Amino acid sequence: MDKIHDTITNPSHYTKGDIEPIDFIIAQDMNFCIGNAIKYLARYRWKHEGEGQIQDLRKAIQNIQMQIDSMIDKDIK
């Protein structure tokens, strides 16, 4: 596997821990918003430092809020 392909399909922050977030997300049949939040929460410590970590946590919050809003919209209609 060449180095470019390796950084796209298998960057180091994907392989921390015993399970990749994508495997957990699929196994739990999560939708996009919740799965994306899980991805950001699982990887933020290794993907960035400092402000980048905070940005990833904010992205997780944004995805969770989108899910909440979607659920509220469905209940109202």
C-alpha positions as CSV (number, residue, x, y, z in Angstrom):
1,M,0.0,0.0,0.0
2,D,1.5,3.4,-1.0
3,K,1.9,6.2,1.6
4,I,-0.8,8.4,0.0
5,H,-3.4,5.6,0.1
6,D,-2.4,4.8,3.7
7,T,-3.1,8.4,4.9
8,I,-6.5,8.3,3.2
9,T,-7.8,4.9,4.3
10,N,-5.8,4.3,7.5
11,P,-4.5,7.4,9.2
12,S,-3.0,7.0,12.6
13,H,-6.0,8.6,14.4
14,Y,-8.3,6.0,12.8
15,T,-6.6,3.1,14.5
16,K,-6.4,4.2,18.2
17,G,-8.2,1.9,20.6
18,D,-9.6,-1.6,20.1
19,I,-12.4,-0.7,17.6
20,E,-12.6,1.9,14.8
21,P,-15.5,4.3,15.2
22,I,-16.9,3.3,11.8
23,D,-17.2,-0.3,12.9
24,F,-19.0,0.7,16.1
25,I,-21.3,3.1,14.2
26,I,-22.3,0.4,11.7
27,A,-22.7,-2.2,14.4
28,Q,-25.1,0.1,16.3
29,D,-27.0,1.1,13.1
30,M,-26.5,4.8,13.9
31,N,-27.7,7.5,11.6
32,F,-25.4,10.1,10.0
33,C,-25.7,12.8,12.7
34,I,-25.1,10.5,15.7
35,G,-22.4,8.5,13.9
36,N,-20.6,11.6,12.9
37,A,-20.7,12.9,16.5
38,I,-19.3,9.5,17.7
39,K,-16.5,9.8,15.1
40,Y,-15.5,13.3,16.4
41,L,-15.7,12.3,20.0
42,A,-13.6,9.2,19.5
43,R,-10.8,10.8,17.5
44,Y,-10.5,14.4,18.7
45,R,-7.6,13.7,21.1
46,W,-5.4,12.2,18.4
47,K,-6.3,14.2,15.3
48,H,-5.5,17.7,16.5
49,E,-4.0,19.6,19.4
50,G,-5.3,22.6,21.3
51,E,-7.9,24.6,19.4
52,G,-8.3,21.8,16.9
53,Q,-9.5,19.5,19.6
54,I,-12.1,22.1,20.8
55,Q,-13.3,22.4,17.2
56,D,-13.8,18.7,16.9
57,L,-15.8,18.7,20.1
58,R,-17.9,21.6,18.8
59,K,-18.5,19.6,15.6
60,A,-19.8,16.7,17.7
61,I,-22.1,19.1,19.6
62,Q,-23.4,20.5,16.3
63,N,-24.1,17.0,15.0
64,I,-26.0,16.1,18.2
65,Q,-27.9,19.3,18.0
66,M,-28.9,18.6,14.4
67,Q,-30.2,15.2,15.5
68,I,-32.2,16.8,18.4
69,D,-33.7,19.4,16.0
70,S,-34.7,16.7,13.5
71,M,-36.4,14.7,16.2
72,I,-38.2,17.8,17.5
73,D,-39.3,18.7,14.0
74,K,-40.8,15.3,13.4
75,D,-42.7,15.4,16.8
76,I,-44.1,18.9,15.9
77,K,-45.4,17.9,12.4
